[in-house]
Amino acid sequence: MTDTTSAVTRPGPLREFWFYFRENRGAVIGLWIFAAFAFVALFGPWIAPHDPTAQFRDATLQPPFWQEGGDWTYPLGTDPLGRDMLSRLIVGARFSFFVGIVVVSIAATGGILVGLLAGFAPKWVDTVIMRIMDVILAFPSLLLALVLVAILGPSLTNAMIAIAIVLQPHYVRLTRASVMAERQKDYVTSAKVAGAGLPRLMFITVLPNCLAPIIVQAALSFSTAILDAAALGFLGMGAQPPTPEWGTMLAEAREFILRAWWVVTFPGLAILVTVLAINLMGDGLRDALDPKLKRS
Amino acid sequence: MLNYVLRRLLTFVPTFIGVTLISFGFIRVLPGDPIIVMAGERGLTAERYAELEAQFGFDRPIYVQFWEYLTGVLQGDLGNSFVTKKPVWDEFFALFPATLELSLCAMVFAVVIGLPAGVIAAVNRGKFYDRALMSTALIGYSMPIFWWALLLIIVFSGNLQWTPVSGRIDLIYYFPDPTGFMLIDSLASGQKGAFASAVRHLVLPTIVLGTIPLAVIARQTRSAMLEVLGEDYIRTARAKGLGSGRINGVHALRNALIPVITVIGLSVGTLLAGAILTETIFSWPGIGKWMVDSIFRRDYPVVQGGLLLIAVAVMIVNLTVDMLYGVINPKIRKR
């Protein structure tokens, strides 16, 4: 119910969010780059000038257009097999985007559920859950992901599962900490007194109030997921050739680094720009969602 | 304080058991029959299979197997590598100094540049230096380090020919390595040029591995400094007429260091994860490369044992950081 008659109305939550988000110029730039990335990821195959796996054997290792020997047929040059770099980068965007979406969805859903459980369950269940999370966190994330992929077999899907498992404890800890803080508050007690059952308390009363830090974490783990998937691809444990995944492209190009700088530079630049944009956005999200930083 | 130490030590035990459970379970969840995998022999007969089953202890109940594994681990028995037939424990500790040397250098690099960068950014909040430093830090934080390594190789090894591409020292040098730290051993050997060669080999891996911790430390120092600079006692110091150098360098930084030290301690896991990539790219003969090679060679005892030892190393460092934190910040002991 909004009061439209009074002169000063409280802005809607989305509007308020945008007001604070907009103040961070870097975050807005990050958002634009991310939007472009998402667009390329969704429509990649229709934008790309060539088929990303087509091999133009008479044009192998052709440099980008501004260098001698390059031309506009292959604007960013070709790789050792004569595949168009630009097309591969464009189509590769969807793998990174997909990795981010899937990993964050799995890790966040699982982590939030387990975190809620830990926050509401009896003390001993909480202790057991948190010790299990400690165990997962004791392993360096990339190493655990590598070993998990070694067990499951190298592929992009398995890499995503492994990264999601590795990232999940962060969500569990975050959710549990927020739940612990919120549970003490009066509105939760009053909901309980009013007869709200446990599921209602968990998902409808408490969870919405814990979401702010989780959203920020989601943005940050989106970039971690992209980086880790690329690292696994680079080590030969992620997407397999000829998939134009950016990390896998770098691995394929490694032996040509001293002869053809472009086959190495562009895939890495694509990863860096994407991750940077998401991190910029994450900083903005944190500023906009963290009530402590708000000046109102 | 003793109470705090004991309580913290107690939480170490269940985590340690959990970590051993994971490494114990690892070989049993591999696709395929673990005995066939571990035997590495083709065309096993039924008798040979039963023999191997008894030899690996797979014929006994699972909890007995775990108990034996756990007692073995505590005595330093992690099995032998399939490939080299040497004990995993010995291989780990033979390679560990290389990783430790690289990680320490990377950490020193990160702290020596990251701390001043964070302080300068905080003191110049909102001005040019702050923006420039923090943008650079965010780029460093977002860096795919395997790509960063390749770029540095292109520029410094390929174009400028300043640094070698791989290894720890040029092959022309040979000397005993009592400490395992190439920098120390090459100095101790007294051979001309050995130390310089070791340093040249170390530079690029150090920069690559130190980049992300550097960015994290710079960002963390800046925000910790900003928080401290708003405190009343800083205003008091300023009112007393102390110079800004002394206020920033002594009064503020000392208190801002507490969260920074925690971040430095907690970066050890990140460092080891980064070491996997860095060592693989620079053919650095350390734990990270050893693990990746073993995964590709399907040398499962090494993967299993290495996983466990690395996790324990991270846990010990985290425990130490927690203890140090208790020493620096008495408030935390009461929790």
Interface residues (C-beta under 8 A of the other chain):
Chain A: G26 R131 I132 D134 V135 L137 A138 F139 P140 S141 L142 L143 L144 L146 V147 A150 I151 G153 S223 L227 A230 A231 F234 L235 G236 M237 G247 L250 R254 I257 L258 W261 V264 T265 P267 G268 L269 I271 L272 V275 L276 N279 L280 D283
Chain B: T11 P14 T15 G18 V19 L21 I22 F26 V29 L30 P31 S135 L138 I139 Y141 S142 M143 P144 F146 W147 W148 L150 L151 I153 I154 G158 G269 T270 L272 A273 G274 I276 L277 T280 M291 V292 I295 F296 V303 L307 I310 A311 V312 V314 M315 N318
